């Protein structure tokens, strides 16, 4: 339980909200001035403005009431921002991680493969989703091919593995760093003599395997860029600069960890630590290899029965770029960002000017309607064995590597609820923010199940994760327990009409405090 029980957080009181609220107009004006009035793309400005209304009662709310003592709570709607808002990013992280563990990843060993790319390629991939998907395809084909070849050596000629990949856009210092985290099934599925699907675990990779794999990826990506005419030369046209000169300048600076606007343009972000100017030290870790700017790491593995650790790993992959707790406002107006793990040169904190922090968050915002969670191999949406693979071992979490599962037909596999990547996003498009601190209610009809007292079914994962379920899952907090009498609270209404919202808040004396959560006694 969280200390003192559940209390909705007021986003308006956070450091990040204060920075965006105070400096957004100046940031937009400076980017416009640097690009002859064009400025940043509309979707980036909308991301910031939506964040300013996140958790604000004035934009609508849900009414939750205890039937026993009539205690009532107003839960504001969330903004659902994809990069700027830590709370909405945390809710999305918790929901998607739960979906992957409960409905996608079978109970078999899983290995994390992390591929980082050269700096020049990070800039290209940041806003060119087609190229990003193509580079990811090269990486996944090489990885799945490596699994198949290993299977053939041990007598599994028709085996298939699968991956779930998260495209991350950020590094620990909020720099623009597009890279790939792939959760690969650490073995092969293959049909047995009786027609059932069986999983065969393979031995872990060696350092030599990882080195050969990253060399193959580097060579194939180089050929891909050559075929597309993207090899660096003086005549290459920058499509991002042609589309938005402001975004190109911000992205180029963010990739290099430099400032884009203002008198310090081109300088590095200030570092605080024991010896920030110490030279970079290369280190060799197990199951990690580098080749021509590409880096591949494959040392993290999770046992099939360890679902809790697997969910933690999924949350790590899906985490938002920044958390409220890592931000602090200094007396001189600069923002101190605490690094979760100190860098090798001793840096523990980064010190941002407010405008520079907005620069970084702007570049970390993906284009609208871009999928960042992608499925391949046996976990691909229309894979023939997908339905049988995702159900493998779920009836018994202690399943052994040779347990069997019936193979579904292609039609059944394609229409299974778990067979559709991104279905979690569509199911919870109106779901509330749950992690990183504050669960906000989601607007729209049916956003919260009307009767939270009904016990969830244990036969299958829920088709939509409610904000109360996510907080219970992540923080072990029962947010629907009445703080007055301990009874059960339930949703009674969602209020979206601006006139009705103003009337209720005025009646409650909250017209000037829309950013604050409201707990109401029985009138």
ZAMIZA-129381 format. One record per atom (N, C-alpha, C): residue in one letter; x, y, z. Coordinates in steps of 0.001 Angstrom, whole numbers, plus 500000, padded with zeros to 6 digits. Each point is the difference from the previous one (the first is absolute). Example, Ala and Ser with C-alpha at 12.3 -4.5 7.8 and 13.67 -1.06 7.14 Angstrom:
<atoms>
A513190494310507800;A499110501190500000;A500900501200500000;S499650501050499280;S500820501190500060;S499230501090500730;
</atoms>
This chain:
<atoms>
X500843498799500000;X499157501201500000;X500877501250500000;X499581501024499271;X500671501272500086;X499662500651501337;X500966500734500535;X499779500629501296;X498781500915499940;X499073499810500945;X498817500841500051;X498928499621499008;X500160498878499279;X499000499609499018;X500154500785498715;X498991499876499147;X500053500625498682;X499614501477500056;X500825500842499409;X499682501413499841;X500351500400498576;X499025500478499203;X500319500443498643;X501035501118500029;X500955499936499096;X501040501014499938;X499550501170499133;X500347501193500427;X499728501185499200;X501180500242499074;X499828499750498711;X501077500202499040;X500437501451499970;X499066500927500251;X500322501424499934;X501058500400501018;X500217499201501031;X500981500345501009;X501377499423499754;X500215499315498877;X501294499377499740;X500966500976499338;X501284499672500088;X501033500837499388;X499811500067498486;X499719498862499382;X499877499981498547;X498827500863499538;X498875499912500694;X498847500821499627;X500339501482500135;X500709500364501047;X500381501398500197;X500913500479498880;X500942499154499583;X500928500382498932;X499250500183498680;X499134499041499664;X499262500097498735;X499052501195500041;X499306500180501111;X499045501098500117;X500685501358499874;X501203500118500547;X500689501289500028;X500752500299498711;X500550498975499349;X500940500237498914;X499542499505498632;X498807499419499896;X499572499455498711;X499900501081498924;X499373501118500314;X499828501047498988;X501348500530499522;X500927500147500915;X501340500458499603;X500685498969499110;X499859498718500335;X500596498948499176;X499417500024498587;X498686500111499889;X499375500033498681;X500432501233499224;X500139501134500692;X500421501232499330;X501440499893499502;X500883499401500796;X501408499891499593;X500165499032498829;X499268498895500003;X500096499074498868;X499421500634498737;X498945500779500162;X499425500677498836;X500964501058499469;X500636500746500906;X500941501035499574;X501206499409499292;X500401498796500397;X501169499362499376;X499689499384498647;X498717499923499632;X499614499339498741;X499040500865499188;X500189501313500054;X499182500931499209;X498510499828500264;X499646499778501256;X498601499944500389;X499335498651499878;X500710498972499554;X499384498680499811;X499806499290501341;X501033499923500811;X499907499379501313;X499946498486499959;X499625499408501120;X499957498535500118;X498701499477499392;X499957498712499623;X498762499429499462;X498854500082501004;X498796499989499460;X498808500170500817;X499860498921501065;X500388498748499681;X499787498925500968;X500858500178501248;X501148500666499880;X500848500231501168;X499397501088500887;X499515501088499385;X499342501041500796;X498766499437500708;X499242499155499312;X498807499413500604;X500359499105501179;X501115499285499915;X500446499145501101;X500230500830501268;X500669501133499861;X500257500856501157;X498708500595500557;X499131500483499125;X498773500651500478;X499060498989500651;X499931498796499472;X499177498979500645;X500532499665501386;X501322499975500137;X500597499703501301;X499596501040501044;X499900501263499602;X499626501047500948;X498595499788500555;X499150499266499277;X498654499722500488;X499847498643500636;X501096499249500127;X499907498654500557;X499667500059501486;X498969499260500406;X499637499963501406;X499316501257500492;X499515500831499070;X499320501234500383;X498495499762500040;X499381500257501117;X498563499772500133;X499201500832499008;X500526501157499617;X499293500858499071;X499808499397498627;X500737498948499661;X499852499338498705;X499132498750500077;X499369499776501123;X499121498848500150;X500520499024501032;X499085499167500499;X500392499084501063;X498976498879500124;X500379498982500745;X499098498909500366;X499603500167501464;X498744499679500291;X499508500022501380;X499946498567500528;X500698499759501105;X500053498684500622;X499429500135501406;X499036499126500361;X499285500154501270;X499943498681500757;X500030500131501316;X499796498851500890;X498512499907500313;X499386498851499723;X498575499831500247;X499670499932501491;X500977499641500821;X499728499827501425;X499934501339500731;X501027500832499850;X500059501258500752;X499832501225499126;X499830499808498682;X499786501074499033;X501217500881499795;X501164499544500453;X501238500739499707;X500219500007498491;X500465501130499483;X500135500141498555;X501364500589499648;X500508499592498864;X501299500489499523;X499881500363498527;X500629501111499617;X500076500403498600;X501386499635499476;X500034499239498924;X501269499562499413;X500140500641498626;X500958500894499802;X500113500732498730;X500487499106498866;X499707500419498768;X500406499263498818;X501489500217499724;X500588499050499302;X501420500086499652;X500169500558498594;X501234500387499667;X500273500586498679;X500410498945498981;X500479498841500450;X500447498905499129;X501178500396499113;X500810500939500457;X501187500388499231;X500971498828499915;X500795499945498926;X500862498844499743;X501443500209500432;X500399501242500315;X501390500219500377;X500144500987501143;X499215501075500013;X500208501074500953;X499492499652501387;X498842499350500094;X499353499777501300;X500505498720500663;X500707500088501119;X500471498779500677;X498862499135500524;X498909500617500461;X498904499218500576;X499301499169498933;X499677500620498863;X499349499255498920;X500947498960499410;X501286500332499919;X500974499011499551;X500108498837500957;X499895500285501292;X500039498927500986;X498784499103499920;X498817500603499776;X498795499182499830;X500132499105498797;X500491500550498893;X500147499204498779;X501030498885500215;X501077500299500712;X501017498995500311;X499394498832500767;X499237500308501064;X499430498944500827;X498991499168499224;X499163500659499193;X498972499271499257;X500606499100498935;X500946500534499232;X500578499194498928;X500860498873500550;X500710500234501104;X500783498921500603;X499092498880500482;X498880500359500624;X499045498980500438;X499436499233498804;X499721500717498911;X499484499338498795;X501008499009499429;X501272500397499932;X501013499101499448;X500140498741500842;X500005500159501323;X500207498848500877;X498768499096500020;X498813500592500004;X498784499210500154;X499448499462498678;X500306500647498875;X499310499634498759;X500906499775498813;X501306500236500117;X500870499881498824;X501157499036500233;X500820500262500993;X501217499204500196;X499667498673500672;X500328498874499373;X499707498695500606;X500919499723501178;X499686498961500739;X500800499628501171;X501213499186499570;X500906500682499315;X501252499400499547;X501121500991500310;X501257499566500000;X501098500934500254;X500024501130498970;X500321501203500474;X500037501192499161;X501350500682500193;X500590500462498891;X501277500724500051;X499817501389499410;X500574500997500660;X499955501367499476;X501220500268499120;X499738500472498792;X501051500418499080;X499860501509499780;X501074500738500248;X499969501457499854;X500970500397498898;X499476500652498972;X500834500470498890;X499993501519499983;X501174500602500145;X500156501439499815;X500726500236498696;X499751501146499389;X500510500285498652;X500895501227500051;X500798500243498959;X500874501177499989;X499214501308500108;X500675501041500469;X499342501284500214;X499370500538498722;X500680499873498896;X499462500556498755;X498706499295499597;X499887498723500341;X498796499254499655;X498868500300500978;X500317500319501244;X498955500358500965;X499210501211499506;X500717500975499444;X499328501190499474;X499065499625498859;X500446499108499127;X499163499585498870;X498740499263500460;X500151499152501013;X498883499158500429;X498975500746500835;X500380501149500569;X499157500661500990;X498609500318499479;X499898500493498770;X498701500385499457;X499724499385498635;X500777498995499622;X499749499246498765;X499594498589500416;X498699499810500202;X499536498722500547;X500211498859499011;X499869500279498704;X500211498942499009;X501431499487500056;X500972500901500107;X501394499573500110;X500242499296501325;X499381500488501068;X500152499359501310;X499491498559499955;X498840499792499358;X499466498640499875;X500917499135499139;X500597500582498964;X500886499225499133;X501256499554500748;X500605500909500779;X501189499635500784;X499628498956501049;X498850500182500638;X499542498989500959;X499805498656499312;X499461500001498786;X499825498746499264;X501318499286499753;X501051500769499676;X501327499399499817;X500457499343501302;X499844500705501100;X500412499481501306;X499242498718500354;X498677500012499848;X499195498850500418;X500218498806499069;X500134500239498689;X500267498873499087;X501321499324500330;X501021500801500326;X501285499413500384;X499872499206501298;X499245500533500959;X499854499329501291;X499208498700499870;X498845500045499310;X499188498793499840;X500718498961499139;X500764500452499006;X500796499069499205;X501058499310500829;X500588500737500929;X501002499397500891;X499361498910500859;X498796500257500522;X499311498974500785;X499689498766499139;X499541500209498763;X499673498847499140;X501232499164499690;X501126500651499713;X501228499248499694;X500450499180501212;X499896500568501175;X500373499247501205;X499063498813500200;X498724500190499670;X499057498904500114;X500319498864499046;X500366500338498782;X500334498949499023;X501205499182500453;X500939500648500687;X501185499268500459;X499659498955501058;X498908500229500734;X499640499041501052;X498797499155499594;X499677499986498709;X498964499105499502;X498590500547500032;X499849501337499929;X498655500611499938;X499918500752498671;X499648499328498913;X500104500626498679;X498924501033499695;X498832499902500611;X498882500873499646;X499622500950501137;X500935500320500869;X499670500826501159;X499855501476499672;X499210500677500811;X499809501442499877;X500050500640501375;X500661501146500073;X499986500797501228;X499160501251499749;X499966500898500951;X499206501210499853;X500538501111500883;X499647501230499671;X500477501150500765;X498890501022500190;X500104500739501095;X499233501228500222;X501034501100500159;X499940501022499150;X501006501056499998;X499376501330500378;X500675500712500898;X499610501363500363;X501035500951499425;X499540500973499239;X500889501029499450;X500092501126501030;X501147500116500645;X500212501078500961;X500672501173499303;X499625501212500403;X500500501202499351;X500969500797500866;X500244499592501227;X500734500853500929;X501121499233500682;X500989500747500461;X501047499459500845;X499802500484501425;X500892499601500888;X499833500339501416;X500135501491500253;X500691500718499107;X500176501436500152;X499022500810499178;X498874499392499595;X498980500641499174;X500517500378498617;X501098499394499565;X500453500224498629;X499160499169499039;X499930500431498753;X499255499261498980;X500837498789499593;X499552498819500365;X500764498775499773;X499023498901499593;X499702499917498710;X499088498970499501;X500733498663500001;X499477499035500751;X500603498671500066;X498896498986500238;X500356498721499949;X499007498930500000;X500228499050501172;X498926499728500743;X500002498969501043;X499096498869499518;X500581498860499709;X499232498853499510;X499980498906501055;X498786499569500374;X499843498833500880;X499818498788499101;X501023499156499940;X499962498828499141;X499719498735500794;X499132499138499470;X499794498690500604;X501302499225499869;X500578499585501129;X501356499456499997;X500002498515499632;X499505499729498821;X499916498645499490;X499101499977498785;X499482498809499660;X499197499842498785;X498716499235500297;X498917500438499350;X498777499217499950;X500044499128498747;X499567498753500149;X499949499091498856;X498893498973500248;X499303499559498938;X498937499003500175;X500587498629500289;X499375499280500917;X500436498652500294;X499368499001499047;X500308498729500202;X499464498956499125;X498481499900500098;X499431500394501152;X498550499926500177;X499294501278499556;X500750500941499419;X499396501225499498;X499889501117501014;X500422499778501237;X499948501063501007;X501292500806499971;X499898501232500444;X501148500896499986;X500810499832501279;X501301499839499842;X500893499835501142;X501087501063499962;X500451500400501177;X501088500969500095;X501293499286500375;X501065500348499294;X501317499397500231;X500968501117500385;X500430499970501244;X500947501017500450;X501376499734499400;X500683501070499595;X501339499888499416;X501046500489500984;X501242499544499861;X501066500489500892;X500182501505499845;X500476500677501042;X500194501457499913;X501076500338498974;X499968501202499450;X501020500391499015;X501357500178500656;X501016499954499187;X501364500268500457;X500399501415499579;X501117500464500523;X500494501320499593;X500279500032498496;X500485498896499466;X500252499933498562;X498714500087499186;X498928499369500497;X498714500082499309;X499525501445499912;X500098500733501113;X499543501391500022;X500859500846499065;X501314499761499989;X500886500767499128;X499666499755498534;X499788498737499619;X499656499709498603;X498638500575499630;X499081499994500955;X498651500509499736;X500020501512499772;X500735500742500826;X500033501453499821;X500750500375498723;X501005499214499623;X500699500268498743;X499067499781498812;X499181498959500070;X499022499747498929;X498991501137499906;X499524500462501138;X499019501096500011;X500619501261499412;X501213500341500415;X500657501204499485;X500178499925498489;X500408498844499506;X500212499849498551;X498685500131499231;X498953499370500499;X498717500036499286;X499349501376500069;X500115500692501138;X499454501350500083;X500745500929499044;X501313499816499893;X500766500800499039;X499505499800498581;X499717498755499632;X499467499740498650;X498614500615499824;X499175499957501080;X498670500604499939;X500096501502499731;X500877500681500717;X500156501437499800;X500527500317498611;X500893499151499493;X500532500215498657;X498911499857498949;X499145498979500146;X498908499813499039;X499027501178500022;X499814500609501165;X499057501109500112;X500640501355499736;X501258500000499632;X500670501256499697;X500214500882501203;X500197499382501168;X500143500765501231;X501419499997500530;X500951499605499181;X501400500055500412;X500422501456500074;X500697500369501071;X500353501396500222;X500928500518498895;X499551501058499347;X500853500726499065;X499446501412499880;X500684500835499291;X499613501401499909;X498703500237499263;X499547499025499205;X498793500193499197;X498748499393500628;X500138499388501170;X498847499359500625;X499026501056500528;X498732499839499673;X498954500910500466;X499482499504501348;X499895500913500951;X499481499660501318;X498480500165499982;X499235498902499984;X498537500137499924;X499405500671501229;X500598499818501177;X499460500637501199;X500168501511499930;X501165500458499527;X500216501439499861;X499061500594498954;X499728499234498942;X499069500487498982;X498584500127500553;X499645499116500933;X498654500036500589;X499897501045501097;X500966500019500923;X499961500927501134;X501432500331500398;X500442501192499632;X501362500399500317;X500197500105501508;X498963500449500704;X500116500119501455;X500191498636500648;X499197499016499594;X500111498669500586;X501331499354499643;X500491500239498796;X501303499452499603;X501111500553500878;X499956501312500268;X501023500589500856;X499932499491501427;X498785499870500526;X499846499475501362;X500461498556500089;X499645499182498995;X500379498585500020;X501501499824499880;X500630500777499124;X501458499886499835;X500722500330501301;X499555501052500690;X500631500365501266;X499732498951501067;X498768499460500031;X499649499019501033;X500780498704499838;X500253499579498768;X500797498796499772;X501405500171500556;X500552501202499861;X501374500266500447;X500077500433501456;X498839500152500664;X500007500438501382;X500355501459500156;X499623500823499013;X500355501418500014;X498761500886500055;X500242501279500215;X498934500999500061;X499728500501498589;X498710500206499655;X499647500435498649;X499677501482499918;X499422500580501049;X499524501383499944;X500711500856501040;X499958501312499774;X500514500935500989;X501482500278499866;X500543500767500930;X501430500400499915;X500970498839500159;X499562498890500601;X500896498847500179;X499798498940498915;X499395500372498894;X499758499045498918;X501310499342499563;X499976498667499911;X501188499230499622;X500791499488501178;X499765500551501200;X500734499547501185;X499347498744500562;X500773499239500767;X499464498809500641;X499202500374501249;X499048499152500345;X499234500191501226;X500930499854501193;X499810500861500990;X500860499986501188;X499840498697500771;X501146499429500406;X499999498758500775;X500492500263501408;X499421499278500952;X500423500090501391;X500396498603500468;X501198499886500564;X500460498692500454;X501426500079500497;X500580498839500297;X501330499975500593;X501056500497499027;X499873499627498727;X500989500431499005;X499351499997498621;X499154500988499709;X499264499983498734;X500871500060498766;X501245500481500124;X500863500138498826;X500935498810499806;X499792498944500764;X500855498817499844;X499785499383498623;X501047499415499392;X499835499402498668;X499084498787500047;X499297499777498901;X499109498839499896;X500814498713500021;X499555499055500805;X500713498734500138;X499173498901499350;X500571499317499008;X499329498862499362;X500123498785500914;X498940499276500157;X500048498794500819;X499350498858499248;X500502498808500226;X499457498812499355;X499199499219501035;X498709499821499742;X499144499250500896;X499636498670499359;X499578499033500797;X499592498707499422;X498838500182499025;X500059499268498916;X498948499980498985;X499684501397499477;X501045500796499781;X499863501314499395;X501099500178498975;X499650500576498852;X500991500197498943;X499680501272499240;X501037500646499441;X499861501221499223;X500632499810498634;X499388500633499004;X500541499925498643;X499504501210499205;X500910500852499588;X499691501149499145;X498900500883500586;X500045500219501290;X499009500855500650;X498762499270500473;X499799498763499597;X498884499180500476;X500423499267501269;X499078499886500951;X500279499325501261;X498857499035500284;X500343498747500276;X498993498974500291;X500289499384501353;X498960499923500828;X500133499445501344;X498909498952500192;X500376498820500497;X499032498919500164;X500178499219501284;X500434500660501083;X500332499276501232;X498819499827500940;X498897500713499786;X498871499942500939;X499020498928499535;X499744499016500866;X499059498921499688;X499090499772501199;X498763499588499722;X499002499762501042;X499438498601499814;X499906499254501083;X499434498655499936;X498513500063499678;X499508498966499362;X498607499997499573;X499006500106501130;X500314499446501163;X499049500020501114;X500090501275500831;X500990500840499764;X500188501215500802;X499231501151499359;X498671499983500134;X499166501006499341;X500143501375500636;X500285500053501300;X500170501303500646;X501219500728499453;X501108499273499865;X501196500643499465;X499809500370498534;X499264499174499263;X499726500311498604;X499189501287499883;X499030500184500882;X499213501235499954;X500848501206500364;X500906499842500942;X500923501093500321;X500854500362498792;X500464498998499277;X500798500259498807;X499170500709498936;X498747499585499829;X499120500661499031;X499769501458500381;X499845500266501285;X499825501391500431;X501247500816499707;X501156499393500171;X501244500709499684;X500043500385498528;X499600499102499131;X499994500286498572;X498999501092499637;X498872500030500711;X498888500873499641;X499952501282500825;X500987500240500835;X499968501144500908;X500004501329499234;X499435501056500593;X500041501324499373;X501389500609500107;X500287501055499239;X501348500578500010;X500430500568501341;X499042500529500775;X500378500683501235;X498945499728501056;X500415500052501249;X499084499860501135;X500021501291500810;X498845500349500599;X499933501226500795;X501057500009501098;X500248498837500599;X500905499932501148;X501444500315499636;X500350499939498723;X501384500262499579;X500247501467499697;X498980500828500078;X500130501418499664;X499994500853501255;X500883500994500033;X500038500960501110;X500293501378499429;X499361501006500572;X500186501379499549;X500995500700500910;X501093500490499403;X501018500691500785;X499604501456500234;X500587500644501004;X499676501419500256;X500287500914498817;X500967499638499141;X500320500848498857;X499087499750498798;X498967499133500172;X499048499756498926;X500355498835499107;X501185499404500144;X500386498847499201;X499366498729500569;X499888498983499137;X499361498740500404;X501076498935500152;X500014499370501143;X500966498946500281;X499341498648499735;X500599499212499128;X499511498666499675;X500943498975500624;X499479499173500887;X500812498980500657;X500083498764499123;X501204499531499738;X500183498769499234;X499712498809500899;X499269499037499478;X499679498824500803;X501253499206500338;X500913499906499041;X501289499325500205;X501094500973499564;X500986500303500868;X501068500928499610;X500729499513498752;X500417500953499175;X500770499651498805;X501416499598500374;X500677499407499039;X501354499508500271;X500983501124500305;X499696501217499525;X500909501116500287;X499698500650501344;X499051499431500763;X499673500527501317;X498808500931500033;X499412500330498858;X498862500913499972;X498800499390500709;X499422500766500905;X498815499546500744;X498765500830499680;X500191501240499529;X498891500891499699;X500291500767498712;X498928500383499319;X500099500909498863;X499223501261500341;X500532501139499605;X499396501279500318;X499526500657498698;X498677500156499862;X499405500519498775;X499466501410500218;X500222500860499008;X499204501211499914;X498568499590499651;X498976500753500440;X498618499606499697;X499737499802498514;X500518500883499163;X499770499870498557;X500670498742499457;X501175499672500509;X500702498797499535;X499235498742500384;X499383499986501184;X499199498844500391;X498814499838499058;X499362501101499608;X498894499917499048;X500495499544498630;X501204500408499615;X500588499509498743;X500056498476500001;X500522499446501089;X500171498550500076;X498651499283499954;X499034500484500775;X498693499344500026;X499315500092498641;X500220501084499282;X499407500131498664;X500526498923499063;X501305499744500044;X500577499012499085;X499645498573500395;X499650499787501277;X499636498655500448;X498548499655499713;X499235500951499482;X498595499764499680;X499879499318498647;X499463498793499930;X499863499322498701;X498873500605499182;X500030499746498726;X498900500443499149;X498706499315500440;X498855500628499726;X498719499356500346;X499808498691499239;X499295499080500649;X499605498731499384;X501202499177499525;X501078500055500761;X501188499193499728;X500110498916501067;X500062498744499570;X500141498888500943;X501442499896500473;X500187499900501283;X501343499815500552;X500161498615500614;X498942499182499994;X500087498605500435;X499659499130498799;X500958499166499574;X499868499249498750;X500280498524500243;X499311499148499237;X500019498557500205;X500530499307498748;X500851498984500188;X500581499274498872;X500062498502500298;X500247499234498948;X500151498564500144;X498697499330500374;X500085499067500924;X498823499248500403;X498996500870500756;X500432501187500455;X499114500931500699;X499424501069499078;X500319499934498712;X499458500964499047;X498485499863499922;X499278501059499652;X498530499965500103;X499344498908499180;X500539499643498845;X499371498984499157;X500840498717499891;X500891499807500965;X500798498776499986;X499102498782500216;X500278498946499292;X499169498794500044;X499920499410501395;X501116500028500743;X500050499356501309;X499759500980501146;X499599501216499717;X499972501014501047;X499048499645501144;X498783499579499682;X499035499703501066;X500512498917500926;X500591498959499423;X500533498913500834;X501222500461500773;X500818500865499393;X501222500444500667;X499686500875501212;X499098500976499849;X499724500900501121;X499277499283501134;X499295498909499695;X499308499235501041;X500900498956500640;X501193499826499482;X500881498918500428;X500389500159501474;X499724498978500806;X500428499976501397;X499167500838500936;X498920500648499522;X499245500893500879;X499135499232500996;X499548498811499643;X499197499221500941;X500825499565501195;X501319499830499789;X500896499574501077;X501257500818499884;X500202500972500882;X501148500892499904;X501318499295500253;X499970498748500436;X501235499254500199;X500283499098498813;X499473500373498821;X500155499163498817;X501465499749499681;X500281498787499548;X501355499642499607;X500205500325498529;X501247499881499540;X500307500431498647;X499381499076498958;X499611498807500324;X499424499104499003;X498483499870500139;X499355500880500822;X498545499989500065;X499419500324498639;X498796499514499733;X499411500160498682;X498762500869500068;X499667500612498872;X498771500789499869;X499443499755498620;X498665499906499869;X499418499771498682;X500240501189499084;X500183499708498712;X500248501046499021;X498678500469499424;X499759501326500088;X498780500562499428;X500194500250498521;X498904500033499281;X500046500328498587;X500304501460499789;X500366500392498778;X500354501388499729;X498876500966500320;X498738499653499702;X498894500918500259;X499820500223501487;X500100498907500767;X499842500123501445;X501129500820500595;X501217499794499495;X501138500739500531;X499883501474499704;X499477500348498828;X499941501403499620;X498910500756500721;X498941499297500449;X498879500689500622;X499995499886501511;X500990499323500565;X500095499901501447;X500206501381500603;X499385500310501183;X500179501321500599;X501451500356500214;X500835499006500323;X501406500296500246;X500808500061498723;X499349499736498860;X500741499896498755;X500151501320499285;X499503501073500572;X499998501267499293;X500916500970500714;X501206500260499476;X500871500981500624;X499317501357500016;X500202500726501106;X499382501303500127;X498580499938500513;X499437498775500149;X498633499886500496;X499887500574501401;X501083499850500786;X499965500565501349;X499820501503499937;X500683500658499039;X499859501439499878;X498586500383499635;X499370499234499070;X498658500348499582;X498993499703501104;X500228498925500754;X499058499664501058;X500016501049501096;X501163500623500222;X500088500940501104;X500223501410499499;X499533500287498789;X500165501357499497;X499374501008500950;X499002499586500752;X499404500894500978;X500336499620501418;X500995499141500183;X500305499553501350;X500752501071500752;X499974499968501327;X500599501049500791;X501463499795500252;X500660501020500460;X501395499924500385;X500124499284501325;X500947499040500072;X500058499231501224;X501343499974500648;X501099500065499272;X501259499814500655;X500783501287500005;X501213499943500514;X500854501147500217;X499340500939500981;X498934499598500620;X499458500806501056;X498514500131500003;X499380500571498965;X498611500389500128;X499134499324498982;X498982499265500399;X499061499488499028;X498937501035499748;X499876500443498759;X498918500906499649;X498926499189499305;X498774500456500069;X498926499325499303;X500092500316498534;X499415499132499181;X499986500251498580;X498633500474499590;X499982500909499038;X498725500481499519;X499373498964499109;X498717500126499807;X499311499093499095;X499160498997500742;X499018499519499323;X499067499053500585;X500674498650500211;X499760499416501137;X500559498676500283;X501462500032500354;X500556501186500361;X501422500072500309;X500350499214501247;X499049499882500939;X500208499216501213;X498824499046500142;X500281498756500301;X498920499029500142;X499042500453501098;X498682500043499729;X499054500562500954;X499993499325501357;X500243498704500054;X499910499315501282;X501359499432500381;X500860500788500668;X501338499510500349;X499979498923501055;X498839499752500633;X499948498954501026;X500013498616499393;X499666499883498711;X500012498695499361;X501433499489499925;X500292498793500433;X501375499494499955;X500428499741498573;X501257500328499652;X500464499734498652;X500120498506499748;X499783499619498770;X500095498591499633;X501454499570499973;X500272498822500510;X501362499476499992;X500242499089498811;X498968499790499179;X500153499084498878;X500781500623498856;X499924501314499861;X500665500665498891;X500342501414500427;X501036500613499396;X500327501380500332;X498869500927499596;X499800501105500727;X498905500910499663;X500201500621498629;X498891500247499301;X500077500606498685;X500378501473500087;X499699500669501126;X500466501357500207;X500401500140501460;X501142500619500219;X500503500152501356;X499453501286500587;X499281499880501112;X499460501165500682;X501096500661500824;X499837501312500231;X501012500734500764;X500166499420501393;X498895499535500603;X500099499412501337;X500792498692499965;X499792499194498963;X500722498733499877;X501496500238499809;X500353501019499216;X501413500277499765;X500702500466501275;X499349500872500769;X500613500433501255;X500133498846500976;X499008499111500030;X500089498826500859;X501152499113499561;X500186499871498697;X501043499126499460;X501395500575500231;X500143501320499833;X501321500612500071;X500381500371501429;X499049500617500742;X500325500532501316;X499328499258501152;X499160498994499691;X499245499283501030;X499133500964500809;X499371500942499311;X499124500984500630;X498588499789499478;X499046499837500921;X498596499862499622;X499378501398499993;X499967500643498821;X499543501383499924;X498489500112500104;X499277498888499871;X498549500043500099;X499504499676501403;X500918499883500946;X499608499846501408;X499709501383500566;X498832500191500563;X499608501293500536;X500891500375501186;X500618501198499988;X500865500390501131;X499214500294501274;X498673500174499887;X499182500296501186;X499549498746500733;X499400499064499229;X499388498841500659;X500593498672499546;X500875500016499005;X500578498764499499;X499117499268499021;X498845500580499656;X499119499366499019;X500533500129498586;X499167499604499048;X500410500019498608;X499467501245499302;X500863500626499206;X499613501159499214;X499764499552498564;X499111500709499316;X499708499650498613;X499777501261499182;X500193499851498710;X499787501109499077;X498505500288499884;X499635501261500126;X498593500369499834;X499791500910498793;X501068500686499514;X499812500883498846;X501353500479499502;X500053500327498705;X501134500727499432;X499462501322499480;X500649501102500370;X499537501341499673;X500963500608498995;X499498500308498790;X500843500553498943;X499506501332499467;X498701500279500130;X499453501250499499;X500613501164500776;X500687500948499318;X500666501103500718;X499055500802500886;X498747500193499573;X499061500765500813;X499664499264501294;X499785498683499895;X499701499214501195;X501223499939500915;X501175499863499405;X501226499961500795;X500145501287500808;X499835501144499347;X500131501282500701;X498954500146501105;X498776499549499725;X498930500127500979;X500314499172501258;X500476498776499805;X500305499136501147;X501183500551500788;X501060500409499307;X501184500500500693;X499696501305500730;X499167500840499408;X499612501236500680;X499197499688501263;X499085499053499896;X499196499609501158;X500872499449501129;X501065499301499627;X500882499392501012;X501092500948500471;X500047501190499410;X501034500951500376;X501360499658499438;X500027499274498884;X501262499579499391;X500246500671498656;X499261501051499713;X500117500624498678;X501394500544499746;X500695500422501049;X501348500518499815;X501076498999500308;X499617498752500347;X500974498974500386;X499802498741499179;X499806500174498666;X499694498841499162;X501115498979499962;X501219500424500340;X501103499056499950;X500121499133501226;X499133500226501004;X500096499256501247;X499004498857500030;X500357498833500543;X499035498919500150;X498946500375501027;X498825499403499852;X498899500356500887;X499430498764500673;X499959500006501329;X499298499000500784;X498810500690500644;X498817499442499835;X498776500665500422;X499259499162501015;X499475500637501015;X499162499319500979;X498572499960499477;X499171499254500672;X498594499907499627;X499351501377500141;X499397500574498918;X499409501322500098;X498788499987500921;
</atoms>
